[in-house]
């Protein structure tokens, strides 16, 4: 194997592939990236039996072949190389990399020991890359991080005709985003539970590429499903989580509300950040709504307290409700609008935060539900 490649293209390809590699692989070869030159292109691949990544880069090929090297080491090296073409050649049990006057010799691992990457499932449809990335970012923040509850660490994707819905919850908050997409089958009706971290990393990588993202699905028995995403020269696949018993979380959204507030997103984020300084990460902030506006309060067990008033438009009976400050900020930061609408049933029921236009009307498509924290005063 011998080829020449542009430094930036190589660094981007290796960095993206290496990002999904396991920190503590079950076998050493899973810490590697596979470099394979064939038909004038370089295919950079990574696989840990759960998630696979592959990107194709144009190269000047002198000899085809393959080599398996440490992914994280190669990523660090390519990122630090000077802005010059890179010459790479396999020599025995080593990979030689030359860029300008910089020269590296890396040990290789047996290519024959590397697992075969899964085939891309059949296409289910396409979606605009930027829309896909934005939607995933809005929803993935609400997914759980407790690996003992794997179902909560996923994003549920619901495909119903031309509507694609994404939901995620960690039991303390719930995010729902609905967008239009272009299904291959107009009558499609499929649900899939995708690991949130994998989905977020994939969307973040494919979004800036522009164009469309192709979504591919292959569903089998519980825990055996596979989902794939392809955009530009990049593709990734992931095993699905078992979502057979995923709770009916849509029912958590109240059918009606008794009070409503409209507030500036940027202003409320700044106020919550300031006021919550007197407490810990889980110390609730109190939002006191009335016809006079909004007062945000927080306090700690050391008697340190803070409060700040700000403008808000409120309709309904005066209301005081407590929230985890970070969960509140997460929801506000991902609304994608300058104004937020809070809908309340009462101080003990979940509140729903929605984006609002300048006219004060709710923008449909995204809802962020957050559970209140009961506070004794």
SULDA-V775217 format. One line per field, one symbol per residue. phi: phi as a letter, one per 20 degrees, with the letter a starting at -180 (. if undefined). psi: psi as a letter, one per 40 degrees, with the letter a starting at -180 (. if undefined). A space follows every 10 residues. Layout:
phi=???
psi=???
This chain:
phi=.bacbfffff fffffffffe fffcffcgff eededcdblm cdddcbbcmd cdcbcdcfce edbfqbbdcg fffffffffe fffbgddcbe cmecddccbm eecccdfddf ffeeffffff fffdqcbgff ffffffffef feffceffcg ffeddedddc medddccbbd ndbbdcccce bdffdgegbc dbddgfffff ffffeegffm mddedcccdc fgndfccccc bmddbbcbfe efdfdffffg fffffbcdbb ccbfffffgf fffffffede fdffddddeb fepccdcbbc femfcbbbeb fadccpfgbc cdcffffffg fffdfmbfdd dddceafddg dddcfcefen efefocccec ffdfced
psi=hhihiidddd ddddddddde iidgididde eihhhhhhfe ihhhiihfed hiihihhhih hdhiaiihih ddddddddde iigiihhhih gbfihhhhhb ehhihhiiih deehihiiih iihdaiihdd dddddddddd deiieheegd deeihhhhhg behhihiiie eeihhhhhii igidhdeigi iihhhddddd dddddddeda aihhhiihha iheeihiihh hbeiiiiiii ihfdfhigdd edhidiieii ihihdddddd dddddedeaa dehiihhhhi eeahhhiiii eeehiiihii iihhhaiihh iiihdddddd dddedfidii hhhidaeeii ihhiiiidee ihhidhhhhh hihhhh.
